[in-house]
Amino acid sequence: MNDAVDPPALDAEPADDALVPATPQTEDPVLSRRDLLRWGIIIELGTLSVAIGLAFVSGQHFWKGIQFNWSDIAIGCLAMLPMMAVFFKAHKLRELVRELFGPALAKASVGELFLIAALAGLCEESLFRGVLEPWLANVHWFVGFFGANLLFGLAHAATRSYFLLATIFGMCLSLLAWGIGEPNLLRAIVCHAVYDFLAFLWLARIQRRMDAGTGR
């Protein structure tokens, strides 16, 4: 009885995974730098256009609520610090934003990131805190405060958690604009813009480090 094992046939097909060596798979970024700039500017200027239109319809001329002074600029910058602390603490949400926007942010210049952040602060605060909140407050202050900030949260609702965080941040911005001394929308605009700018810089830095580590 011959117990020898027959050699494999010469014409036998190799396994599929033996045909192609394993290579790292790279995915195209969700959003390119050009798309980030183009859509960021379009969306924010569109938001400002809506704010201006609603201002004339509602009589809530938000630009009258912006009073330039250095003390309120300083208050807006300081009020951003607790928001940044939450940003650093919320690792999962931060990682979600990095996955969506990190590659584009990493390729943008500091000036481009500042432009997008400044537009976000001005345009979004003009609409949500400058027009919608006082307009809805004609029904009741409760309706204005929660209604405008729920809409603000929905506008940023990438996930349920992000919706909740944006809504809470919006409430803080409302208190900053209208609940501290003489009302001034400038405080909320500065806080929003500086927060976005620093968050963009941090996410871009992390993305560049990750890209350098993977050789991309």
N, C-alpha and C positions, 0 to 999 in steps of 0.2 A: 504493500500500500504506500503510495507516494504522498508524503505529507508536505512536499514543497509548495510554497505559495507562488502562484503564477505571477510573473512580472506584469506591471500595468501595460496595457496596450499602448503602442506608440501613437496611435491616432486618437487617444482619449482626450476629451476637451478639458482644459484646466478649469478650476472653479472660477466663477465670475469675479470674485474679489482678488484673484491672482492676476487678472489681466491688466488692471490699472493700479499703479502704486497709489497709496493713500496720499492725498494732498489736502492741505487745509482749504476749506471752502470759505470764500469771501463773499459777503452779500453787499449789494449796492446800498448806500445810505438811504434811509427813509426819505430824507429831505436834503437837497443840495444847498450849497451856500447861496447860489443865485435864486433858488426857489424861496429860501428863507427871507432874503432881502425883498424880493418882489412881492411875495404874498404878505409879508409882515407890513410893508408900507401900504399895500392896497387895502388890507383889512383894517389897519389902524386909521387911515385917512377915510375909509368908508364909515368907520365908527364915528369919527368926528363929523362927517357929513350928516349922519343920522342925528347926532346930538344937536347940530345947528338947526336942522329942520324941525326937530321936536321942540327946540327952544322957542322958535317963533310960533309954533302951534300952541304950546302950553303957556307961553309967557315966562318961562323959566330961563332967563338969559344968563347962562352959567358964567360967562366971561365977566359979569359984574361981581361975581363971588370970588374972583381971583385978585388978591391984593398982594403986590410984591413987597416983601420986606425980609431982611436977613434973619431975623429971629424965627420967623415961621419956616424958613428954609432949614435952619438948624434943627428945629423941632421935628420936621419931616425926616431929616437924616437920622436923628436919634431914635425916632419911633420905628425905623426900619430894623433896628438891631434885634428886638424880640422875634420879628418875622424871620430874620436870617437864622436865628437860633432854632426855630421850628424847622426851617429848610434843612439844616444840617442834621437834625434829629430824625426827620422823616426819611429814612434811607430808601425805603421801597418806592416812595413817590419820586424822590430825587433820581433814582435809577431809571424809573419809567420816563421821566423827562429827558434824561441823558440819552436813552435809547432812541427816542423820537427825534431829538434835535441836536444831540451831541456832535455828530459828524459835521453838520452844517455850521454849528457854532465854532467848532475847532478851526474851521477854515476862514471864518470871518475875521476882519480886523477889529481892533479895539474901537475905532471910530464907528464902524458899522454896527457893532453891538450897542454902543452908546446911542446911536440914532434910533434903533428899534426900541430900546428901553425907554428913551425919552418920549417917543411917539406913543408907546403903550401907556405911560403915565398920564400924558396930556389927554389923549383921545378917550381912553376908557374912563378916566375919572370925570371928564366932561360929560359923558353920557350917563353913567350910572349914579355918580354922586352929585353931579352938577345939574342934571335935568330930571332923570327918572325919580330919584328919591324925593326931592321937594315937590314934584308934581303929584306923586302918589300920596305924599303926606297931606295933601289937601283933603283926602278922605279921612286919614288919621295918621299920626306920626308913626304908629306901629306898622301900618300898611306901607308907608314910605320906607322905613328902616329895613324891615324884613323883605318886602317885595323887591326893592331894588337890589338887595344883596343876594337874594335867591336867584334873580336873573343874572347877576354877576357870576354866581357859582355855576349856573347852567352854561354860561358862555365859556367856562373853563372846565367843563365836565368830561375830561378824558377818562376818568374812572369815578366810581362813587366816592372813594376817599379823596380824590382831587377836588370833586365838587364840594365836599364838606369843608375841606381846607380853604378853598377859594371863597366860599361863603363866609367863613369865620374871618378870613383876612379882609373881606369886603366890609364886614361890620366894624372891624378895627379902623379901617380907613374912613368910614362914616363918622365914627366918634372923633377921629383925628381932625376931620374937616369941620364938623359942626358942634362938637361937644367940649372944645377946649377954648375958653376965653372968647374972643371975637371970632366969629366964623370966618374961615378962609380955606377955600378949596385948594390953594397952593400947597398946603401941608400934605394933603393926600396925594397930590400930583407928584411932589418931590419924593415922598416915601415910596410910592409905587414904582417910580422910575429908577430910583437908586437900588431898591430891592431887586428889580429885574436885571439891572446892569451887573450887580455883583453876582447874582445867581448865574447869569450868562457867562461871566468871566470864569467862575469856578467850574461850571460844567465843561467849558471849552478846555480848561487846563486838565481836568481829569480825562477827557476824551483824547487829548494829545498824548498824554502819558500812556493810555491804553493802546493807542495806535503805534506808538514807538515800541512798546513791549511786544506787539504782534508783528512788527516789521511792515505794517501797512503804510 
